[in-house]
Amino acid sequence: ALCQEILKEIGVVQLMDERYEADDFCGTLAARFEHDVPVRILTKDNDYLQLVTEETNLWMMHSTAEKTDELFKKYRIDRAKEDLPDRVFCFTPELVEEEFRVKPCHINSLKGLMGDPSDNIRGVPGVGKETAVRLIQEYGTVENLYHAVENLDKAGEKALKEYWKEKL
């Protein structure tokens, strides 16, 4: 509350509503302004990865410089040439896809399948990261996956299981 009062006193606009989370506000603002100005979101929260577009990049903060340095090294990016704060790595759509193997817009479906303890998402029992990635690569979203499995008869269920074994 003290921080909010200080920000109010110095004229910093604060958006809050009990019905919405911060990433909802951030996503709305990014989508609204990304065609007018480059948008950079600075956070430690992986939930924001789903907001990354060509115009909106995510500046992911890490607790340690080592984690940030690992990513620069992994992707052969010269840290000295990047104009970023310390312990920050910039995720573009290409880097999100390379790191997580799904498009940014599918990060929420990936987390829904494999679970995310930080958000109290249990995930689907028996579905780990590898299986979740393959399912999202194949179906795109959890909704599309549901459409693929609902209303299957025994033959369709058997055929889908075979397909998953062979292809996924």
Salt bridges, closest charged atoms under 4 A:
ASP17 OD2 - ARG19 NH2 2.72
GLU34 OE2 - HIS35 NE2 3.76
ASP36 OD2 - ARG32 NH1 3.16
ASP47 OD1 - LYS111 NZ 2.06
ASP86 OD1 - ARG79 NH2 3.81
GLU97 OE2 - LYS103 NZ 3.77
GLU99 OE1 - LYS74 NZ 2.92
ASP116 OD2 - LYS111 NZ 2.76
ASP119 OD2 - LYS111 NZ 3.49
GLU130 OE1 - ARG101 NH2 2.95
GLU150 OE2 - HIS147 ND1 3.06
GLU157 OE2 - LYS161 NZ 3.41
